[in-house]
């Protein structure tokens, strides 16, 4: 069935936005692995300018003191707000963070890596805004699609604000974790909106498999938890690396705590769970679900290889962002499989309803 023009436009911009979000996650991983997170000490500008400096001579001699003072003042306001809201532990963690009063030396390469990360974030804001515009026709046809697009746009604004807090708190772990979790929520909302907008396309009905919906949800939630745990492991790595002055990478694994060991062990549970779900999906008479099953296994295999390389080959910086991005792609594929499966099983019920011919 040929889709209307408005549906095709929404699908294209929605898919582009999801791809851009994943690209931003990859670039964010590169920022983290290269230690460029504080390449720009302020937000949204970089060293007070919309175009970052390329040489330290462009900065005042006391630039470290200036930006440290600005960050501490902003964090005091943030901590006071959090305390009023009842988040006293988070407020205290802001100033307990070991690098709270440290300012990173200017490095033009790291500055521009972080700046590119911000430019990509701005591009995503534009793309998500376009999804809202192209979702306009769904206001009368399917308001869920419109609200999902609008919600994604609003959450992208919140994500940008959180990004400023990540910078001001000098990469406080809980801020980084919330930042990642919200990115995954935006991805899920966009995936669901795009899939729902294509309901006019022909899809083969699939009989509801006992318990499969629950298994899919369990896999998605556990993968989400594993990603969150991975951000905590990454924080441990940063602390160890900072203490070792980024030397002796081969000894970092031995200094990591229980979070890393649990993260590594739990990956075996996720492997078995994903293979089981993929096997059940592949057995269904649906090409989209079979393709999703193959994608789950393929992404999971690549993710395991990346994890092994990190654990046994001294955490190469080039593999760290790949490992994170693959985990988020796995989450997206799992969620898409759930959405497609639920849509296909609902068609069975609709087909069973007798049509009244006038």
Backbone torsions as a table, in degrees:
resi	resn	phi	psi	omega
1	UNK	NA	132.6	179.0
2	UNK	-75.9	130.8	179.7
3	UNK	-80.9	146.8	173.5
4	UNK	-62.5	158.3	-176.3
5	UNK	-59.9	-40.4	-178.4
6	UNK	-63.7	-34.1	179.6
7	UNK	-71.6	-39.1	178.4
8	UNK	-65.3	-41.8	179.8
9	UNK	-62.9	-43.9	-179.1
10	UNK	-64.0	-40.7	-179.6
11	UNK	-62.4	-44.2	-178.1
12	UNK	-62.8	-50.1	-177.3
13	UNK	-69.4	-32.4	178.0
14	UNK	-66.1	-44.0	178.8
15	UNK	-65.5	-41.5	177.8
16	UNK	-60.2	-39.1	-179.6
17	UNK	-66.9	-43.1	178.7
18	UNK	-62.0	-44.1	178.4
19	UNK	-61.3	-40.7	180.0
20	UNK	-65.3	-37.8	177.7
21	UNK	-62.9	-42.8	177.9
22	UNK	-65.2	-37.2	176.8
23	UNK	-64.6	-38.1	177.9
24	UNK	-65.1	-38.4	176.9
25	UNK	-62.7	-40.9	177.8
26	UNK	-63.0	-47.3	-180.0
27	UNK	-64.7	-38.0	176.1
28	UNK	-61.4	-37.3	175.7
29	UNK	-65.2	-37.7	177.3
30	UNK	-65.7	-40.2	176.8
31	UNK	-58.0	-44.8	-177.0
32	UNK	-69.4	-44.3	-175.4
33	UNK	-69.8	-26.0	179.2
34	UNK	-94.1	0.7	-179.8
35	UNK	69.3	31.6	-176.3
36	UNK	-99.4	7.8	-175.9
37	UNK	-58.0	-31.4	178.1
38	UNK	-107.5	25.3	177.1
39	UNK	-61.8	-28.4	171.7
40	UNK	-118.9	111.8	-172.9
41	UNK	-77.5	-10.2	179.1
42	UNK	-124.4	174.8	-178.0
43	UNK	-153.8	139.5	3.6
44	UNK	-82.7	-14.4	177.7
45	UNK	-74.6	173.0	179.4
46	UNK	-126.7	111.1	-173.2
47	UNK	56.7	39.5	176.0
48	UNK	75.4	9.0	-177.0
49	UNK	-133.9	151.0	176.9
50	UNK	-75.6	-20.4	174.6
51	UNK	-116.6	115.6	-173.5
52	UNK	-62.4	153.3	175.8
53	UNK	-69.5	157.7	178.1
54	UNK	-112.8	-8.1	-179.5
55	UNK	-146.7	147.2	-177.0
56	UNK	-63.9	-21.5	178.8
57	UNK	-65.2	-17.6	179.1
58	UNK	-81.6	-3.8	-178.1
59	UNK	-109.8	152.9	174.9
60	UNK	-67.5	156.5	-176.2
61	UNK	-61.7	-31.2	-177.5
62	UNK	-102.3	33.3	-174.7
63	UNK	-60.5	-32.0	-179.8
64	UNK	-64.5	-47.5	179.9
65	UNK	-63.2	-39.3	-178.0
66	UNK	-61.5	-50.4	-174.6
67	UNK	-77.7	-27.7	173.4
68	UNK	-65.1	-43.6	179.5
69	UNK	-62.9	-41.0	179.4
70	UNK	-63.8	-43.6	-178.2
71	UNK	-66.1	-43.0	-179.0
72	UNK	-64.4	-40.6	179.3
73	UNK	-63.3	-41.9	178.8
74	UNK	-65.9	-39.3	-178.8
75	UNK	-69.7	-31.7	176.7
76	UNK	-63.4	-40.8	177.2
77	UNK	-65.2	-42.8	179.2
78	UNK	-63.0	-44.2	-179.3
79	UNK	-63.9	-39.2	179.5
80	UNK	-64.3	-40.3	178.3
81	UNK	-64.8	-44.2	-179.9
82	UNK	-63.1	-38.2	178.3
83	UNK	-64.0	-41.0	178.5
84	UNK	-64.2	-30.1	179.6
85	UNK	-85.2	-3.4	177.6
86	UNK	97.3	1.7	-179.0
87	UNK	-94.6	65.5	-175.1
88	UNK	-68.2	-37.9	-178.6
89	UNK	-64.7	-43.5	178.3
90	UNK	-63.3	-40.8	179.6
91	UNK	-61.4	-41.4	179.5
92	UNK	-71.1	-32.3	179.5
93	UNK	-64.2	-29.9	-178.9
94	UNK	-58.0	-42.5	-177.6
95	UNK	-93.4	-10.2	176.0
96	UNK	-85.5	-12.3	-179.5
97	UNK	-60.9	130.8	-171.4
98	UNK	-60.9	-25.6	-177.1
99	UNK	-104.3	18.3	-174.3
100	UNK	-57.4	-42.5	-175.1
101	UNK	-103.1	14.4	179.3
102	UNK	-100.0	138.7	176.9
103	UNK	-113.1	134.5	-177.5
104	UNK	-74.2	140.1	174.7
105	UNK	-62.2	143.9	179.5
106	UNK	-63.8	129.6	176.6
107	UNK	-138.3	111.2	-174.3
108	UNK	-58.6	-35.3	179.8
109	UNK	-65.2	-47.7	179.9
110	UNK	-66.5	-35.8	178.2
111	UNK	-61.0	-44.9	-177.4
112	UNK	-76.0	-27.3	173.9
113	UNK	-64.0	-46.3	178.2
114	UNK	-65.6	-36.3	-178.9
115	UNK	-67.2	-40.2	175.9
116	UNK	-62.1	-38.5	176.2
117	UNK	-58.2	-42.7	179.9
118	UNK	-69.8	-38.7	177.9
119	UNK	-62.5	-40.4	178.3
120	UNK	-65.5	-38.0	176.3
121	UNK	-61.6	-39.7	177.4
122	UNK	-65.7	-38.6	177.5
123	UNK	-61.5	-40.8	178.6
124	UNK	-63.3	-38.3	176.4
125	UNK	-58.1	-41.9	177.9
126	UNK	-65.2	-43.6	-178.6
127	UNK	-65.0	-41.4	179.1
128	UNK	-66.5	-35.4	175.2
129	UNK	-62.9	-38.3	177.4
130	UNK	-65.0	-34.7	177.6
131	UNK	-63.2	-34.6	177.3
132	UNK	-66.2	-44.2	179.4
133	UNK	-61.7	-45.9	-177.8
134	UNK	-75.9	-11.4	175.2
135	UNK	-86.1	-3.0	-179.6
136	UNK	-52.2	-46.3	-179.6
137	UNK	-60.7	-20.9	-178.5
138	UNK	-80.8	-5.2	178.2
139	UNK	-58.6	-36.4	179.2
140	UNK	-95.1	-25.4	-174.1
141	UNK	-91.5	-42.5	-179.1
142	UNK	-159.6	94.3	-172.9
143	UNK	-67.8	-19.9	177.5
144	UNK	-60.5	-41.7	179.1
145	UNK	-61.5	-44.4	-179.9
146	UNK	-63.1	-46.3	-177.8
147	UNK	-66.0	-34.9	176.7
148	UNK	-64.3	-42.5	178.7
149	UNK	-64.6	-44.9	179.5
150	UNK	-65.2	-41.7	177.9
151	UNK	-61.7	-39.4	177.8
152	UNK	-62.8	-39.8	179.5
153	UNK	-64.5	-45.9	179.8
154	UNK	-63.9	-41.3	179.2
155	UNK	-67.5	-29.6	176.3
156	UNK	-65.4	-36.7	174.3
157	UNK	-64.0	-42.7	176.1
158	UNK	-62.2	-38.5	179.7
159	UNK	-62.3	-39.8	176.8
160	UNK	-63.7	-41.1	177.3
161	UNK	-63.6	-41.9	176.9
162	UNK	-62.9	-34.9	177.4
163	UNK	-59.9	-37.7	177.5
164	UNK	-66.3	-35.7	178.0
165	UNK	-70.2	-35.4	176.6
166	UNK	-58.8	-41.7	179.2
167	UNK	-69.8	-48.0	-174.8
168	UNK	-65.8	-31.3	179.2
169	UNK	-89.8	9.2	178.1
170	UNK	55.6	51.9	175.1
171	UNK	64.0	43.8	175.6
172	UNK	-58.3	131.0	-173.5
173	UNK	-52.6	-46.0	-176.2
174	UNK	-65.7	-32.3	177.5
175	UNK	-69.3	-40.6	177.7
176	UNK	-63.5	-40.6	-179.4
177	UNK	-65.8	-45.4	178.2
178	UNK	-63.1	-39.8	179.1
179	UNK	-58.9	-44.7	179.6
180	UNK	-68.7	-44.4	-179.6
181	UNK	-59.7	-40.6	179.9
182	UNK	-68.1	-35.4	176.6
183	UNK	-61.0	-41.3	178.9
184	UNK	-67.2	-36.8	177.4
185	UNK	-63.6	-42.4	178.2
186	UNK	-62.5	-42.5	177.6
187	UNK	-58.8	-46.5	-178.9
188	UNK	-62.6	-42.0	179.9
189	UNK	-63.8	-42.0	-179.7
190	UNK	-68.2	-41.4	178.9
191	UNK	-60.9	-44.6	-179.5
192	UNK	-66.1	-40.7	180.0
193	UNK	-62.7	-45.5	-179.5
194	UNK	-64.4	-44.9	-179.4
195	UNK	-64.2	-43.3	-179.0
196	UNK	-65.8	-32.7	-179.1
197	UNK	-68.3	-15.5	-177.6
198	UNK	-101.5	26.3	-176.2
199	UNK	-65.5	-17.4	-179.7
200	UNK	-78.3	-11.2	177.3
201	UNK	-75.7	153.2	-178.8
202	UNK	-75.6	128.3	178.3
203	UNK	-133.0	132.2	-179.1
204	UNK	-71.8	129.2	177.8
205	UNK	-65.0	147.2	178.9
206	UNK	-130.9	133.0	178.4
207	UNK	-67.5	142.2	-178.5
208	UNK	-65.9	123.1	178.8
209	UNK	-87.2	131.3	-178.3
210	UNK	-56.7	121.2	173.6
211	UNK	79.5	-7.1	-173.7
212	UNK	-67.9	-36.6	177.4
213	UNK	-59.4	-43.7	178.1
214	UNK	-63.1	-41.2	178.1
215	UNK	-63.7	-40.0	178.2
216	UNK	-63.4	-45.6	178.7
217	UNK	-63.1	-40.9	179.2
218	UNK	-61.5	-43.1	179.8
219	UNK	-63.1	-43.2	-179.7
220	UNK	-63.3	-48.0	-177.4
221	UNK	-65.5	-40.4	179.1
222	UNK	-68.5	-35.9	176.2
223	UNK	-64.9	-41.4	176.4
224	UNK	-59.7	-45.4	178.3
225	UNK	-62.3	-37.5	178.6
226	UNK	-66.1	-36.6	177.8
227	UNK	-66.2	-44.2	178.0
228	UNK	-61.1	-43.4	177.8
229	UNK	-62.9	-36.4	178.3
230	UNK	-62.1	-35.2	176.9
231	UNK	-66.1	-32.3	176.9
232	UNK	-71.3	-38.3	175.5
233	UNK	-62.2	-40.8	179.5
234	UNK	-61.5	-37.3	177.6
235	UNK	-64.6	-40.5	177.0
236	UNK	-61.3	-40.9	179.2
237	UNK	-62.3	-42.0	179.9
238	UNK	-62.6	-40.7	179.8
239	UNK	-65.1	-45.1	178.9
240	UNK	-63.0	-43.2	-178.8
241	UNK	-64.5	-41.0	-179.8
242	UNK	-64.0	-42.9	-179.9
243	UNK	-65.6	-33.5	-178.9
244	UNK	-90.6	6.7	-178.2
245	UNK	56.0	35.2	176.1
246	UNK	61.1	27.6	177.3
247	UNK	-113.4	162.0	177.0
248	UNK	62.0	48.7	-176.2
249	UNK	-57.9	-30.0	-177.6
250	UNK	-66.1	-15.1	-179.7
251	UNK	-100.4	0.0	-175.0
252	UNK	-66.8	-39.1	-176.3
253	UNK	-57.6	-41.4	-177.7
254	UNK	-64.5	-21.5	-176.4
255	UNK	-96.5	-2.4	-179.9
256	UNK	-80.2	152.5	-175.1
257	UNK	-88.4	-160.8	-175.6
258	UNK	-66.9	-26.9	-179.9
259	UNK	-59.4	-40.0	179.5
260	UNK	-66.9	-43.4	-179.1
261	UNK	-64.8	-40.2	177.9
262	UNK	-66.8	-41.8	178.8
263	UNK	-58.3	-43.2	-179.0
264	UNK	-70.1	-41.8	-179.5
265	UNK	-69.5	-40.4	-177.4
266	UNK	-66.5	-22.1	178.0
267	UNK	-61.5	-29.7	177.8
268	UNK	-68.2	-38.5	176.9
269	UNK	-63.6	-44.4	178.9
270	UNK	-64.2	-34.9	177.4
271	UNK	-60.2	-51.6	-179.0
272	UNK	-62.5	-41.7	-178.4
273	UNK	-65.3	-44.0	-179.6
274	UNK	-67.6	-39.0	178.6
275	UNK	-64.4	-40.2	178.8
276	UNK	-63.0	-47.8	180.0
277	UNK	-64.3	-41.9	179.5
278	UNK	-63.1	-38.9	178.7
279	UNK	-62.0	-42.8	-179.6
280	UNK	-69.6	-36.2	177.4
281	UNK	-67.4	-41.0	-177.3
282	UNK	-67.4	-26.0	-179.5
283	UNK	-75.8	-10.8	-179.0
284	UNK	-81.1	148.4	-179.3
285	UNK	-80.5	60.2	-178.2
286	UNK	-143.5	117.9	-178.9
287	UNK	-62.4	-43.5	178.6
288	UNK	-59.7	-40.1	179.9
289	UNK	-71.8	-34.3	176.4
290	UNK	-66.2	-40.6	176.7
291	UNK	-64.5	-38.8	177.6
292	UNK	-63.0	-39.0	178.8
293	UNK	-62.9	-44.2	178.5
294	UNK	-63.5	-40.7	-179.8
295	UNK	-64.4	-40.5	179.2
296	UNK	-60.1	-47.9	-179.1
297	UNK	-65.7	-41.8	-178.9
298	UNK	-64.6	-47.0	179.5
299	UNK	-64.9	-40.2	-179.9
300	UNK	-63.4	-40.4	178.8
301	UNK	-62.6	-44.3	179.0
302	UNK	-64.6	-37.3	179.2
303	UNK	-64.5	-41.2	179.7
304	UNK	-65.7	-41.5	178.3
305	UNK	-60.9	-44.6	179.2
306	UNK	-62.5	-40.0	178.8
307	UNK	-64.4	-40.4	178.5
308	UNK	-63.8	-42.7	178.9
309	UNK	-61.4	-41.7	179.5
310	UNK	-64.0	-45.3	-174.0
311	UNK	-72.9	-32.9	-172.0
312	UNK	-111.3	-1.6	179.8
313	UNK	-128.8	38.8	168.7
314	UNK	63.2	39.2	173.6
315	UNK	48.3	61.7	177.5
316	UNK	-59.0	131.7	-174.8
317	UNK	-60.4	-32.0	-177.5
318	UNK	-69.0	-23.4	-176.5
319	UNK	-90.3	-23.7	-176.5
320	UNK	-57.9	-49.7	179.0
321	UNK	-67.7	-30.0	177.9
322	UNK	-65.8	-42.5	-179.9
323	UNK	-61.1	-45.0	179.2
324	UNK	-65.2	-46.1	-177.2
325	UNK	-63.9	-41.7	178.7
326	UNK	-61.8	-37.4	178.4
327	UNK	-63.4	-41.9	179.6
328	UNK	-71.3	-33.5	175.6
329	UNK	-65.3	-40.9	177.1
330	UNK	-59.2	-44.2	177.0
331	UNK	-57.7	-45.1	-179.5
332	UNK	-64.3	-41.9	179.4
333	UNK	-65.8	-41.1	177.5
334	UNK	-60.9	-45.2	-179.1
335	UNK	-66.3	-39.9	177.2
336	UNK	-62.1	-41.1	177.8
337	UNK	-60.1	-41.5	178.4
338	UNK	-62.9	-45.1	-178.3
339	UNK	-63.9	-45.4	-179.7
340	UNK	-64.4	-41.1	179.9
341	UNK	-63.7	-46.1	179.7
342	UNK	-64.0	-36.9	178.4
343	UNK	-66.6	-43.1	-178.7
344	UNK	-66.5	-37.7	-179.5
345	UNK	-73.3	-30.0	176.9
346	UNK	-68.1	-29.4	179.2
347	UNK	-64.7	-28.7	177.8
348	UNK	-63.5	-46.0	178.6
349	UNK	-64.2	-37.8	179.2
350	UNK	-68.2	-35.9	179.9
351	UNK	-69.3	-25.2	-178.3
352	UNK	-79.3	-15.0	-179.2
353	UNK	-77.8	120.2	-177.8
354	UNK	-66.6	139.9	-179.9
355	UNK	-91.7	137.4	178.6
356	UNK	-93.9	120.0	-179.6
357	UNK	-94.2	123.4	-178.4
358	UNK	-73.0	NA	NA
